Amino acid sequence: MPATSDAPYLYTPYLGIVGEKAMDPASGALATGPLTKKFFDEASEPKQLVEIPGASHVDLYDKGEFVTLAVEALHSFFQKHGGGE
């Protein structure tokens, strides 16, 4: 069952983070961005989609400059929606 089928029923804040290069179908199996975008489109509010310029899917896991940008996006999102410190 595709995860997007359940996206409208996700009643918690949703943050999708994608690498810019992961949005390109030419990147083959690593073109995960369109799946994240589709889930984002179907998800209920509040939601946010962050695209990290110059990053591929894998870069978000192991290249410091891209990981830092993703963590900063997470921190900002959780500050706004997480209710924590």
N, C-alpha and C positions, 0 to 999 in steps of 0.2 A: 504494500500500500504506500503510495507516495506521501511523504511528510506534508506536502502542501495541502492535502485533504484535511489535515488537522489544524492548519495555521489559523483559520478564523476563530478557533476555539481556544487559542492560547491567550489567556486573560492576564498575563504578566507582561511587563515591559520586555520588548524584544530588540536586541541589537544585532544586526548583521554586519560583519566586517569582511570585506573582500579585497583582494589585490587587484589593481587595475588590469594587470595582464591576465588574471583569471577570468575576466569578462570576455576575452577574445576566443571565439570558437576555434581559431587556428592553433590554440595551445593544446588541443586534443583533450586527453583525459583530465588534464589539470584546469580545464575551463569550468571551474566550479561556481564562478560568479553568477551565471544566469540562474542556477538553482537557488542560490541565496536570494537573488533579486525576486524570483518568483515567489519564494516563501514570504519575503518581506511584503510583496504586493498583496498577498492573501492574509497576512497577520493583522490582528486587531491592534488598535492604539493602546498605549503609546508604543511607538516603534521608531527606529532610526537605522539607516543604512550608511555605513562609512566605507568609502573606497580609498584604499591606500595607494597613492600615485607611485608608479614604477614597480610595484610589487607583484610577484606571482603568488599562487596559492601557497607553495612551499616556503617562499620567502617570509611569510608571516609567522612561521614557526622557528626559523633559524638564522635570520639575518638581523643583527642587532638594531639597525636603524628602522627597519620595518616593524619589528617586534615592539620597539619603543612607541611608535606611532599607534599601534594597535592597543597597547596597554594604556596609553593616554586616553584613547577613545573609550575604553572600558571604564577607566577611572571617572571620567567626566559623566558617562552615562549612569554609572552606579551612584554617583554623587547626586544626580538629579532624580533618579528613579528607585534607588536601592534603599533609601531611608536610613542608611548607615553613615558612619563617619568616613 
